[in-house]
């Protein structure tokens, strides 16, 4: 939990209460004792202004954030250790014949939970070491977390014949506005343990929305043309040269997964011709195209020509849910939208896995993600 933040809020609240109390005392002294109406009015107005600020300054930040991340969803990442009843699992059989399993426990425990299914997650609550490497790639010096199959002992020692024969495949993971977290790094590690090259670029260069109260101004710095596009090109070049994964030359497959802001990156890059085989967007924020960059969100989504699976939360935008014209267009291209009505925006990348319903719906979302990618990889 963010105890430092709670302490700061308590301190700030106490300061405001003291200031209001002091102003109220001065108002009463000026009005009742000194008969100075002008001063009394000034103290009263100051008191009311302070009350207004106390109620609204925090809402200014919330207003900007909730424009991308709806109300109730913009708290810090909660990575609580799972209780012993974390036993649900999301699994499917990959085209290579191996069992692919990703659960909420994988996002917390990484390699400690990988391959062991429910029994492993119930008996082990100690996070395993991250398997990948933090790198700077390309002329852009793009920070990335890269997890290769060669980094994973389980995939290098226990590969099936199907793993060895299949085409090389990669997963690009785009974080939300809080940037890469260990939760997402462990997601990348889990994919790498099943034979995938997994990479997480950080277009924010270590910044997060947390320290920028003006969301629109901050997010507007990371344009597609000048930042995101160049970072994605660096990722593709790195995968081709280091991972030997090449959609153009080798016919290999690259999927892209995004969360919140990452959902906009998926749609924008696909609409601009990036060679993704398919994409999955969890609690997507494609409205950044219009809200931040003042462009046509619908036109962008209509240009997406790959299978794109949207997994919106209950409080995400209606145009990304079944019944909308956008979703009907996506379905024509092999995509879909499945709503998680009881969840709020951000539940997969930042939700409290200690809550049973959140954990269950994270497992379901990951299961849908794996199945959708494997289906399109073939």
C-alpha positions in Angstrom: 0.0 0.0 0.0 1.1 3.6 -0.6 1.6 4.5 3.1 3.8 7.5 2.3 1.0 9.0 0.2 -1.5 8.4 3.1 0.8 10.1 5.5 1.2 13.1 3.2 -2.6 13.4 2.8 -3.1 13.3 6.6 -0.4 16.0 7.0 -2.0 18.2 4.3 -5.5 17.7 5.8 -4.2 18.7 9.3 -2.6 21.8 7.9 -5.8 22.9 6.1 -7.8 22.4 9.2 -5.4 24.5 11.3 -5.5 27.3 8.7 -9.3 27.3 8.5 -9.5 27.3 12.3 -7.0 30.3 12.5 -8.9 32.3 9.9 -12.2 31.6 11.6 -10.8 32.9 14.9 -9.5 36.1 13.2 -12.9 36.5 11.6 -14.7 36.3 14.9 -12.3 38.7 16.6 -12.5 41.3 13.8 -16.3 41.1 13.5 -17.4 40.7 17.2 -14.6 42.4 19.1 -13.0 45.0 16.9 -16.1 45.8 14.8 -13.9 45.8 11.7 -16.3 44.5 9.0 -13.8 44.9 6.1 -11.2 42.7 7.9 -13.9 40.3 8.9 -15.1 40.0 5.4 -11.5 39.4 4.1 -10.9 36.6 6.7 -14.3 35.0 5.8 -13.5 35.1 2.1 -10.0 33.6 2.7 -11.6 30.9 4.8 -14.1 30.0 2.0 -11.3 30.1 -0.6 -9.2 27.7 1.5 -12.2 25.4 1.8 -12.8 25.5 -1.9 -9.1 24.7 -2.6 -9.1 21.8 -0.2 -12.1 20.3 -2.0 -11.0 21.0 -5.5 -7.2 21.0 -6.0 -7.0 17.2 -5.8 -10.0 17.0 -8.2 -8.0 19.0 -10.8 -5.5 16.2 -11.0 -8.2 13.6 -10.9 -10.0 15.4 -13.8 -7.0 15.1 -16.1 -6.2 11.5 -15.1 -9.8 10.3 -15.3 -10.0 11.6 -18.8 -7.7 8.7 -19.7 -8.3 6.5 -16.6 -11.9 6.7 -15.4 -12.8 7.5 -11.8 -11.7 5.2 -9.1 -8.9 3.7 -11.2 -5.9 5.9 -11.0 -4.3 4.8 -7.7 -0.8 3.4 -7.6 -0.1 -0.2 -8.6 -1.1 -2.6 -5.8 1.1 -5.6 -5.7 -0.1 -7.5 -2.7 1.1 -11.1 -2.0 -1.6 -13.6 -2.9 -3.2 -15.6 -0.2 -3.1 -19.4 -0.3 -6.4 -19.6 -2.2 -4.9 -18.2 -5.4 -5.6 -21.3 -7.3 -7.4 -20.3 -10.4 -5.4 -20.7 -13.7 -5.6 -19.5 -17.3 -4.3 -22.0 -19.7 -4.5 -23.0 -23.3 -2.6 -25.3 -25.6 -0.3 -23.4 -28.0 0.2 -24.3 -31.6 3.5 -25.8 -30.5 1.8 -28.4 -28.4 2.9 -26.9 -25.1 0.6 -25.7 -22.3 0.6 -21.9 -22.0 -0.5 -20.7 -18.6 -0.7 -17.2 -17.3 -2.4 -16.2 -14.1 -2.6 -13.4 -11.7 0.0 -15.3 -9.7 2.5 -15.0 -12.6 2.1 -11.3 -12.5 3.1 -11.3 -8.8 5.5 -14.2 -8.6 7.0 -14.5 -12.0 9.1 -17.6 -12.4 8.1 -18.8 -8.9 4.6 -19.6 -10.2 5.4 -20.5 -13.8 4.8 -24.0 -14.9 3.5 -25.1 -11.6 -0.2 -24.1 -12.1 -2.5 -23.8 -9.1 -0.4 -25.9 -6.7 2.6 -23.8 -7.3 0.9 -20.5 -6.6 -0.8 -21.9 -3.5 2.4 -23.0 -1.9 4.8 -20.3 -3.0 4.2 -16.6 -2.3 7.8 -15.4 -2.7 8.3 -13.4 -5.9 10.9 -14.9 -8.2 13.8 -13.0 -9.8 13.0 -11.2 -13.0 14.4 -13.1 -16.0 14.8 -10.3 -18.5 17.3 -7.5 -19.0 16.9 -3.7 -18.9 18.4 -2.2 -22.1 18.7 0.9 -24.1 18.2 0.2 -27.8 18.5 2.0 -31.1 19.6 5.5 -32.0 16.6 6.7 -29.9 18.1 5.0 -26.8 14.7 3.6 -26.0 14.5 2.0 -22.6 13.2 -1.5 -22.9 12.7 -4.6 -20.7 13.6 -7.6 -22.9 12.9 -11.2 -21.9 14.2 -13.8 -24.4 13.5 -17.5 -24.4 17.3 -18.0 -23.9 17.1 -16.2 -20.6 14.6 -18.7 -19.3 16.0 -22.0 -17.9 12.6 -23.7 -18.2 12.3 -22.9 -21.9 15.9 -23.6 -22.8 16.1 -26.9 -21.1 12.6 -28.3 -21.5 11.6 -27.2 -25.0 9.3 -29.6 -26.8 9.9 -30.6 -30.4 7.0 -28.3 -31.3 8.8 -25.4 -29.7 11.9 -26.0 -31.7 10.2 -26.2 -35.0 7.7 -23.3 -34.8 8.3 -19.9 -36.3 9.8 -17.4 -34.1 7.2 -15.2 -32.3 7.4 -12.1 -30.2 5.1 -10.1 -27.9 5.4 -6.4 -27.5 3.9 -5.1 -24.3 2.9 -1.4 -23.9 2.3 -0.2 -20.4 -0.2 2.3 -19.0 0.6 5.9 -18.0 2.4 4.6 -14.8 5.0 3.0 -17.1 6.6 -0.5 -16.9 6.1 -2.3 -13.6 7.3 -5.6 -12.2 3.8 -6.9 -12.8 4.3 -6.3 -16.6 7.9 -7.5 -16.5 6.7 -10.8 -15.1 4.1 -11.0 -17.8 6.9 -10.7 -20.3 9.0 -13.3 -18.5 6.0 -15.7 -18.5 5.7 -15.3 -22.3 9.4 -15.9 -22.7 9.2 -19.1 -20.7 6.9 -20.4 -23.4 9.2 -19.6 -26.3 8.3 -16.0 -27.1 10.6 -13.0 -27.3 8.9 -10.4 -25.1 9.8 -6.7 -24.9 8.4 -3.7 -23.1 9.4 -0.3 -24.4 9.2 2.8 -22.1 8.4 5.8 -24.2 8.0 7.9 -21.0 11.8 7.4 -20.3 11.1 6.7 -16.6 8.5 9.4 -16.1 5.0 8.6 -14.9 1.7 10.5 -14.8 2.0 10.4 -11.0 4.2 13.5 -10.9 2.4 15.5 -13.6 -1.0 17.0 -12.5 -1.8 18.3 -16.0 -2.4 15.0 -17.8 -3.1 16.5 -21.2 0.0 18.6 -21.2 2.2 15.7 -20.1 0.7 13.0 -22.3 0.8 15.4 -25.3 4.6 15.3 -25.2 4.7 11.7 -26.3 3.4 12.1 -29.8 3.2 9.2 -32.2 5.3 10.9 -34.9 8.1 12.1 -32.7 8.3 9.5 -29.9 6.1 6.4 -30.1 6.7 5.6 -33.7 10.5 5.8 -33.4 10.4 3.7 -30.2 8.4 1.0 -32.0 10.7 1.0 -35.0 13.6 0.6 -32.6 11.8 -2.4 -31.0 11.2 -4.1 -34.4 14.8 -3.5 -35.4 16.0 -5.0 -32.1 13.8 -8.0 -32.4 15.0 -8.6 -36.0 18.7 -8.2 -35.2 19.0 -9.7 -31.7 16.0 -12.0 -31.5 16.0 -12.9 -35.2 12.2 -12.3 -35.3 11.3 -10.7 -38.7 7.7 -10.4 -40.0 9.0 -9.0 -43.3 11.8 -11.4 -44.0 11.0 -14.5 -42.1 7.3 -14.4 -41.9 7.5 -14.5 -38.2 4.7 -13.3 -35.9 4.6 -10.3 -33.6 1.6 -9.6 -31.4 1.2 -6.4 -29.3 -0.5 -6.1 -25.9 -1.4 -2.8 -24.3 -2.9 -1.4 -21.2 -4.8 2.0 -21.0 -2.3 4.3 -22.9 -0.9 1.2 -24.5 -4.3 0.6 -26.1 -4.0 3.9 -27.9 -0.5 2.9 -29.0 -1.8 -0.4 -30.5 -4.6 1.3 -32.4 -2.4 4.2 -33.6 0.5 2.0 -34.7 -1.8 -0.5 -36.5 -3.6 2.3 -38.3 -0.2 3.6 -39.5 0.8 0.2 -40.9 2.9 -1.5 -38.2 3.1 -5.3 -39.0 1.4 -6.6 -35.9 -0.1 -10.1 -36.4 -2.8 -9.2 -33.8 -3.3 -7.1 -30.7 -5.0 -7.2 -27.3 -6.0 -4.0 -25.5 -6.9 -4.3 -21.8 -8.9 -1.3 -20.4 -8.0 0.7 -23.6 -7.8 4.5 -23.7 -8.0 5.0 -27.5 -9.8 8.3 -26.8 -6.4 9.9 -26.2 -6.4 10.3 -30.0 -9.1 12.9 -29.7 -8.8 14.1 -26.1 -5.0 14.7 -26.1 -4.0 14.9 -29.7 -7.2 16.4 -31.1 -7.6 13.9 -33.9 -10.4 11.6 -35.0 -10.5 8.5 -32.7 -13.1 6.7 -34.9 -11.1 7.3 -38.1 -8.0 5.8 -36.4 -9.9 2.7 -35.2 -11.5 2.2 -38.6 -8.0 2.0 -40.1 -7.0 -0.9 -37.9 -6.7 -3.9 -40.3 -5.5 -6.6 -37.9 -7.5 -8.7 -35.4 -7.8 -6.6 -32.3 -9.4 -7.8 -29.1 -10.6 -5.1 -26.7 -11.1 -6.0 -23.0 -12.8 -2.8 -21.5 -13.8 -2.4 -17.9 -17.3 -1.6 -16.9 -16.5 2.1 -16.7 -14.6 2.3 -20.0 -16.0 4.1 -23.0 -19.2 2.8 -24.6 -17.7 3.0 -28.2 -15.3 0.2 -27.2 -18.0 -2.1 -26.1 -20.2 -4.6 -28.0 -23.0 -2.9 -29.9 -20.9 0.0 -31.1 -20.1 0.7 -34.7 -16.4 0.5 -34.0 -16.6 -3.0 -32.5 -18.7 -4.2 -35.4 -15.9 -3.0 -37.7 -13.3 -4.8 -35.6 -15.3 -8.0 -35.7 -15.2 -7.9 -39.5 -11.4 -8.0 -39.2 -11.2 -10.9 -36.7 -11.4 -8.7 -33.6 -13.9 -8.5 -30.8 -14.8 -6.7 -27.5 -15.5 -8.5 -24.2 -16.6 -6.3 -21.3 -15.6 -6.9 -17.7 -18.6 -5.1 -16.1 -17.6 -5.5 -12.5 -14.1 -4.1 -13.0 -12.8 -0.5 -13.2 -10.3 0.8 -15.6 -6.8 -0.4 -14.9 -7.7 -3.6 -13.1 -5.2 -5.9 -14.9 -2.1 -3.7 -14.7 -2.8 -2.1 -11.4 -5.7 -3.9 -9.7 -5.5 -5.4 -6.2 -4.9 -9.1 -6.8 -5.7 -9.6 -3.1 -9.4 -9.1 -4.0 -11.0 -12.3 -5.3 -13.1 -10.7 -8.0 -10.1 -8.7 -9.3 -7.9 -11.8 -9.3 -10.6 -13.9 -11.1 -11.1 -11.3 -13.8 -7.3 -10.8 -14.3 -7.1 -14.6 -14.9 -10.0 -14.4 -17.3 -8.5 -11.5 -19.2 -5.1 -13.2 -19.5 -6.8 -16.4 -20.6 -8.6 -14.6 -23.4 -5.4 -12.8 -24.3 -3.4 -16.0 -24.7 -6.1 -17.8 -26.6 -6.6 -14.9 -29.0 -2.8 -14.6 -29.7 -2.4 -18.3 -30.2 -5.4 -18.5 -32.5 -4.0 -15.7 -34.7 -0.4 -17.0 -34.6 -1.8 -20.4 -35.8 
